[in-house]
Amino acid sequence: MLAFLDAFCRALVARDRLAIRRHLRHPLARALPPAVRAEALAIARAGEHGHLPPTRTLHFYYQSMQLLASSEPPPDPPSAAGDPPLRPRTPGIAVPR
């Protein structure tokens, strides 16, 4: 989906009418919010001389990236070969600060 959105945003920024309409016919375009579709159609109609920026589409792309990033497990922290293993914390014992 991100690859589709990336190509779609590139077409909108370039104001490429044919590419925008081709992306809107793609099966993944069904997942686009109505406001994003309306914005894309307005940009395609205006063509190269339009001044409407694809803000809703770029916002949707950013939200999608954030959602996918939060669903992935965090990476393991790098460890040096000579680091001793951490001691497990015993429940109920306070650690002085």
Secondary structure as the mmCIF struct_conf table of DSSP 4:
data_model
#
loop_
_struct_conf.conf_type_id
_struct_conf.id
_struct_conf.beg_label_comp_id
_struct_conf.beg_label_asym_id
_struct_conf.beg_label_seq_id
_struct_conf.end_label_comp_id
_struct_conf.end_label_asym_id
_struct_conf.end_label_seq_id
HELX_RH_AL_P HELX_RH_AL_P1 LEU A 2 ALA A 14
TURN_TY1_P TURN_TY1_P1 ARG A 15 ARG A 15
HELX_RH_AL_P HELX_RH_AL_P2 ARG A 17 ARG A 25
BEND BEND1 HIS A 26 HIS A 26
HELX_RH_3T_P HELX_RH_3T_P1 PRO A 27 ALA A 31
BEND BEND2 LEU A 32 LEU A 32
HELX_RH_AL_P HELX_RH_AL_P3 PRO A 34 ALA A 46
HELX_RH_3T_P HELX_RH_3T_P2 GLY A 47 HIS A 49
HELX_RH_AL_P HELX_RH_AL_P4 THR A 55 SER A 71
BEND BEND3 GLU A 72 GLU A 72
HELX_LH_PP_P HELX_LH_PP_P1 PRO A 73 PRO A 78
TURN_TY1_P TURN_TY1_P2 ALA A 81 GLY A 82
HELX_LH_PP_P HELX_LH_PP_P2 ASP A 83 THR A 90
TURN_TY1_P TURN_TY1_P3 PRO A 91 GLY A 92
HELX_LH_PP_P HELX_LH_PP_P3 ALA A 94 PRO A 96
#
